[in-house]
Amino acid sequence: MSAFEKSKSDKIELIDGLIKAGQISAAQVEIEQLTKKQLNRQQLLELAVLSRRAGLTELVIRLLYKQVRELGEASDAELCEYAIALIRLGHYAEGGEILATLKESSTQILYTSFAHIYQWEYDSAVVNLKKYLGLKGISDYERLVAEVNLQAAELILNTQNQTTEKTLLHLLEKTKKENEHQSST
């Protein structure tokens, strides 16, 4: 590996560390600098992943567009990143169709769960997140991300259930009062 290639790999590791440390603004600056360099296909994919994680969704589309749309030779990993970027931008059907055509993998399962979350489909998200967490070979960081998303989805479902229960109890009480009022007249 040349010194130039080594510096790009080091920069990718630096960006990953910044994101994990919650220093998103600093990571975004580093990503923007790295996009100005000549990157090979694997480095483009790694940069797309980091861009997604740093909230630079439009950049993900720009980085992967040629492989996905112009050449039509994208790998499943490239298609997963492209699909979740589309979904984040509100193109749910298009991104979901891409994810649905891919062979099941840890990334495909995780991104499918994210797609459900973005569309407020928490029941489906929970199913996919539990499936993902049952896989072997995911990193501690990936496991943490999935667990946080699972807890958030379950919290929303439980809150919805509690709210629904409270609303139903309120309506039941209101209905009883209305029935009593009508019976007395």
C-alpha atoms as a printed R data frame, in Angstrom:
    type eleno elety resid chain resno       x       y       z
1   ATOM     1    CA   MET     A     1   0.000   0.000   0.000
2   ATOM     2    CA   SER     A     2   1.387   3.395  -0.990
3   ATOM     3    CA   ALA     A     3   1.767   6.233   1.510
4   ATOM     4    CA   PHE     A     4  -1.080   8.050  -0.276
5   ATOM     5    CA   GLU     A     5  -3.391   5.020   0.090
6   ATOM     6    CA   LYS     A     6  -2.321   4.646   3.737
7   ATOM     7    CA   SER     A     7  -3.215   8.273   4.446
8   ATOM     8    CA   LYS     A     8  -6.717   7.749   2.983
9   ATOM     9    CA   SER     A     9  -7.194   4.626   5.120
10  ATOM    10    CA   ASP     A    10  -5.991   6.525   8.187
11  ATOM    11    CA   LYS     A    11  -8.407   9.352   7.380
12  ATOM    12    CA   ILE     A    12 -11.309   6.871   7.106
13  ATOM    13    CA   GLU     A    13 -10.387   5.419  10.522
14  ATOM    14    CA   LEU     A    14 -10.163   8.940  11.967
15  ATOM    15    CA   ILE     A    15 -13.645   9.793  10.663
16  ATOM    16    CA   ASP     A    16 -15.057   6.558  12.091
17  ATOM    17    CA   GLY     A    17 -13.572   7.436  15.491
18  ATOM    18    CA   LEU     A    18 -14.986  10.959  15.360
19  ATOM    19    CA   ILE     A    19 -18.466   9.630  14.616
20  ATOM    20    CA   LYS     A    20 -18.277   7.048  17.408
21  ATOM    21    CA   ALA     A    21 -17.161   9.831  19.773
22  ATOM    22    CA   GLY     A    22 -20.159  11.944  18.756
23  ATOM    23    CA   GLN     A    23 -18.028  14.582  17.039
24  ATOM    24    CA   ILE     A    24 -20.251  14.724  13.969
25  ATOM    25    CA   SER     A    25 -19.303  18.245  12.829
26  ATOM    26    CA   ALA     A    26 -15.608  17.376  12.871
27  ATOM    27    CA   ALA     A    27 -16.349  14.137  10.997
28  ATOM    28    CA   GLN     A    28 -18.315  16.059   8.358
29  ATOM    29    CA   VAL     A    29 -15.371  18.403   7.766
30  ATOM    30    CA   GLU     A    30 -13.013  15.435   7.346
31  ATOM    31    CA   ILE     A    31 -15.468  13.710   5.000
32  ATOM    32    CA   GLU     A    32 -15.755  16.813   2.806
33  ATOM    33    CA   GLN     A    33 -11.952  16.978   2.572
34  ATOM    34    CA   LEU     A    34 -11.709  13.303   1.668
35  ATOM    35    CA   THR     A    35 -14.271  13.632  -1.144
36  ATOM    36    CA   LYS     A    36 -11.789  15.858  -2.978
37  ATOM    37    CA   LYS     A    37  -9.278  13.011  -3.229
38  ATOM    38    CA   GLN     A    38  -9.198  10.234  -5.805
39  ATOM    39    CA   LEU     A    39 -10.798   7.222  -4.124
40  ATOM    40    CA   ASN     A    40 -11.059   3.624  -5.254
41  ATOM    41    CA   ARG     A    41 -14.397   1.825  -5.230
42  ATOM    42    CA   GLN     A    42 -13.967   0.297  -1.747
43  ATOM    43    CA   GLN     A    43 -12.945   3.658  -0.312
44  ATOM    44    CA   LEU     A    44 -16.006   5.280  -1.935
45  ATOM    45    CA   LEU     A    45 -18.223   2.734  -0.226
46  ATOM    46    CA   GLU     A    46 -16.492   3.289   3.126
47  ATOM    47    CA   LEU     A    47 -16.881   7.040   2.681
48  ATOM    48    CA   ALA     A    48 -20.565   6.567   1.799
49  ATOM    49    CA   VAL     A    49 -21.095   4.582   5.018
50  ATOM    50    CA   LEU     A    50 -19.359   7.278   7.054
51  ATOM    51    CA   SER     A    51 -21.319   9.993   5.246
52  ATOM    52    CA   ARG     A    52 -24.601   8.272   6.121
53  ATOM    53    CA   ARG     A    53 -23.555   7.930   9.748
54  ATOM    54    CA   ALA     A    54 -22.558  11.622   9.814
55  ATOM    55    CA   GLY     A    55 -25.894  12.731   8.349
56  ATOM    56    CA   LEU     A    56 -24.574  13.616   4.883
57  ATOM    57    CA   THR     A    57 -27.294  11.692   3.075
58  ATOM    58    CA   GLU     A    58 -27.119  13.581  -0.223
59  ATOM    59    CA   LEU     A    59 -23.400  12.861  -0.374
60  ATOM    60    CA   VAL     A    60 -24.115   9.121  -0.117
61  ATOM    61    CA   ILE     A    61 -26.245   9.389  -3.259
62  ATOM    62    CA   ARG     A    62 -23.544  11.368  -5.088
63  ATOM    63    CA   LEU     A    63 -20.787   8.938  -4.095
64  ATOM    64    CA   LEU     A    64 -22.686   5.818  -5.192
65  ATOM    65    CA   TYR     A    65 -24.764   7.143  -8.081
66  ATOM    66    CA   LYS     A    66 -22.355   6.117 -10.828
67  ATOM    67    CA   GLN     A    67 -22.074   2.498  -9.631
68  ATOM    68    CA   VAL     A    68 -25.773   2.121  -8.936
69  ATOM    69    CA   ARG     A    69 -27.436   4.087 -11.732
70  ATOM    70    CA   GLU     A    70 -24.981   4.688 -14.548
71  ATOM    71    CA   LEU     A    71 -22.984   1.469 -14.567
72  ATOM    72    CA   GLY     A    72 -25.574  -0.771 -12.912
73  ATOM    73    CA   GLU     A    73 -22.754  -2.805 -11.373
74  ATOM    74    CA   ALA     A    74 -23.296  -2.045  -7.709
75  ATOM    75    CA   SER     A    75 -22.544  -4.597  -5.028
76  ATOM    76    CA   ASP     A    76 -25.149  -5.473  -2.408
77  ATOM    77    CA   ALA     A    77 -23.271  -3.293   0.097
78  ATOM    78    CA   GLU     A    78 -23.379  -0.323  -2.291
79  ATOM    79    CA   LEU     A    79 -27.058  -0.936  -2.984
80  ATOM    80    CA   CYS     A    80 -27.832  -1.106   0.755
81  ATOM    81    CA   GLU     A    81 -26.183   2.266   1.357
82  ATOM    82    CA   TYR     A    82 -27.868   3.808  -1.677
83  ATOM    83    CA   ALA     A    83 -31.260   2.423  -0.627
84  ATOM    84    CA   ILE     A    84 -31.104   3.699   2.946
85  ATOM    85    CA   ALA     A    85 -29.994   7.114   1.670
86  ATOM    86    CA   LEU     A    86 -33.032   7.213  -0.618
87  ATOM    87    CA   ILE     A    87 -35.254   6.265   2.297
88  ATOM    88    CA   ARG     A    88 -33.723   8.963   4.499
89  ATOM    89    CA   LEU     A    89 -34.492  11.457   1.742
90  ATOM    90    CA   GLY     A    90 -38.130  10.345   1.706
91  ATOM    91    CA   HIS     A    91 -38.021   8.015  -1.306
92  ATOM    92    CA   TYR     A    92 -39.441   5.112   0.717
93  ATOM    93    CA   ALA     A    93 -40.815   3.039  -2.133
94  ATOM    94    CA   GLU     A    94 -37.679   3.217  -4.273
95  ATOM    95    CA   GLY     A    95 -35.315   2.523  -1.373
96  ATOM    96    CA   GLY     A    96 -37.537  -0.246  -0.037
97  ATOM    97    CA   GLU     A    97 -37.687  -1.918  -3.450
98  ATOM    98    CA   ILE     A    98 -33.899  -1.967  -3.641
99  ATOM    99    CA   LEU     A    99 -33.590  -3.462  -0.143
100 ATOM   100    CA   ALA     A   100 -36.229  -6.076  -0.937
101 ATOM   101    CA   THR     A   101 -34.278  -7.323  -3.973
102 ATOM   102    CA   LEU     A   102 -31.069  -7.925  -2.045
103 ATOM   103    CA   LYS     A   103 -29.874 -11.159  -0.553
104 ATOM   104    CA   GLU     A   104 -30.477 -11.149   3.187
105 ATOM   105    CA   SER     A   105 -27.404  -9.952   5.078
106 ATOM   106    CA   SER     A   106 -26.783  -8.266   8.396
107 ATOM   107    CA   THR     A   107 -26.707  -4.852   6.710
108 ATOM   108    CA   GLN     A   108 -29.838  -5.560   4.665
109 ATOM   109    CA   ILE     A   109 -31.733  -6.623   7.813
110 ATOM   110    CA   LEU     A   110 -30.567  -3.574   9.789
111 ATOM   111    CA   TYR     A   111 -31.355  -1.132   6.988
112 ATOM   112    CA   THR     A   112 -34.755  -2.724   6.452
113 ATOM   113    CA   SER     A   113 -35.463  -2.079  10.128
114 ATOM   114    CA   PHE     A   114 -34.353   1.550   9.675
115 ATOM   115    CA   ALA     A   115 -36.644   1.822   6.637
116 ATOM   116    CA   HIS     A   116 -39.553   0.710   8.820
117 ATOM   117    CA   ILE     A   117 -38.610   3.223  11.518
118 ATOM   118    CA   TYR     A   118 -38.497   6.075   8.989
119 ATOM   119    CA   GLN     A   119 -42.026   5.106   7.937
120 ATOM   120    CA   TRP     A   120 -43.327   4.777  11.519
121 ATOM   121    CA   GLU     A   121 -43.734   1.003  11.120
122 ATOM   122    CA   TYR     A   122 -42.358   0.141  14.539
123 ATOM   123    CA   ASP     A   123 -43.818  -3.393  14.765
124 ATOM   124    CA   SER     A   124 -41.908  -4.411  11.632
125 ATOM   125    CA   ALA     A   125 -38.807  -2.560  12.797
126 ATOM   126    CA   VAL     A   126 -38.818  -4.477  16.079
127 ATOM   127    CA   VAL     A   127 -39.025  -7.814  14.258
128 ATOM   128    CA   ASN     A   128 -36.046  -6.935  12.053
129 ATOM   129    CA   LEU     A   129 -33.993  -5.474  14.892
130 ATOM   130    CA   LYS     A   130 -34.484  -8.603  16.993
131 ATOM   131    CA   LYS     A   131 -33.497 -10.724  14.002
132 ATOM   132    CA   TYR     A   132 -30.397  -8.556  13.513
133 ATOM   133    CA   LEU     A   133 -29.418  -8.797  17.176
134 ATOM   134    CA   GLY     A   134 -29.647 -12.592  16.935
135 ATOM   135    CA   LEU     A   135 -26.936 -12.650  14.274
136 ATOM   136    CA   LYS     A   136 -23.361 -13.612  15.040
137 ATOM   137    CA   GLY     A   137 -20.458 -11.477  13.888
138 ATOM   138    CA   ILE     A   138 -21.837  -7.986  14.427
139 ATOM   139    CA   SER     A   139 -19.539  -5.607  16.262
140 ATOM   140    CA   ASP     A   140 -20.216  -4.252  19.734
141 ATOM   141    CA   TYR     A   141 -20.868  -0.828  18.190
142 ATOM   142    CA   GLU     A   142 -23.343  -2.255  15.641
143 ATOM   143    CA   ARG     A   143 -25.047  -4.189  18.436
144 ATOM   144    CA   LEU     A   144 -25.318  -0.999  20.506
145 ATOM   145    CA   VAL     A   145 -26.859   0.919  17.587
146 ATOM   146    CA   ALA     A   146 -29.408  -1.842  17.035
147 ATOM   147    CA   GLU     A   147 -30.222  -2.141  20.748
148 ATOM   148    CA   VAL     A   148 -30.797   1.609  21.062
149 ATOM   149    CA   ASN     A   149 -33.081   1.564  18.020
150 ATOM   150    CA   LEU     A   150 -34.916  -1.489  19.352
151 ATOM   151    CA   GLN     A   151 -35.497   0.158  22.724
152 ATOM   152    CA   ALA     A   152 -36.697   3.364  21.039
153 ATOM   153    CA   ALA     A   153 -39.115   1.441  18.803
154 ATOM   154    CA   GLU     A   154 -40.441  -0.592  21.718
155 ATOM   155    CA   LEU     A   155 -40.813   2.555  23.800
156 ATOM   156    CA   ILE     A   156 -42.873   4.160  21.052
157 ATOM   157    CA   LEU     A   157 -45.009   1.041  20.711
158 ATOM   158    CA   ASN     A   158 -45.557   0.876  24.468
159 ATOM   159    CA   THR     A   159 -46.343   4.591  24.607
160 ATOM   160    CA   GLN     A   160 -48.813   4.176  21.759
161 ATOM   161    CA   ASN     A   161 -50.381   1.225  23.545
162 ATOM   162    CA   GLN     A   162 -50.615   3.161  26.824
163 ATOM   163    CA   THR     A   163 -52.026   6.204  25.037
164 ATOM   164    CA   THR     A   164 -54.508   4.027  23.188
165 ATOM   165    CA   GLU     A   165 -55.505   2.350  26.435
166 ATOM   166    CA   LYS     A   166 -55.997   5.716  28.157
167 ATOM   167    CA   THR     A   167 -57.990   7.024  25.213
168 ATOM   168    CA   LEU     A   168 -60.180   3.922  25.140
169 ATOM   169    CA   LEU     A   169 -60.788   4.135  28.891
170 ATOM   170    CA   HIS     A   170 -61.693   7.803  28.519
171 ATOM   171    CA   LEU     A   171 -64.077   7.023  25.653
172 ATOM   172    CA   LEU     A   172 -65.609   4.159  27.621
173 ATOM   173    CA   GLU     A   173 -66.205   6.470  30.577
174 ATOM   174    CA   LYS     A   174 -67.634   9.139  28.292
175 ATOM   175    CA   THR     A   175 -69.904   6.565  26.630
176 ATOM   176    CA   LYS     A   176 -71.147   5.347  30.021
177 ATOM   177    CA   LYS     A   177 -71.959   8.923  31.043
178 ATOM   178    CA   GLU     A   178 -73.747   9.543  27.737
179 ATOM   179    CA   ASN     A   179 -75.763   6.321  28.185
180 ATOM   180    CA   GLU     A   180 -76.682   7.293  31.758
181 ATOM   181    CA   HIS     A   181 -77.703  10.762  30.586
182 ATOM   182    CA   GLN     A   182 -79.871   9.374  27.777
183 ATOM   183    CA   SER     A   183 -81.443   6.807  30.109
184 ATOM   184    CA   SER     A   184 -82.476   9.488  32.563
185 ATOM   185    CA   THR     A   185 -84.168  11.660  29.909
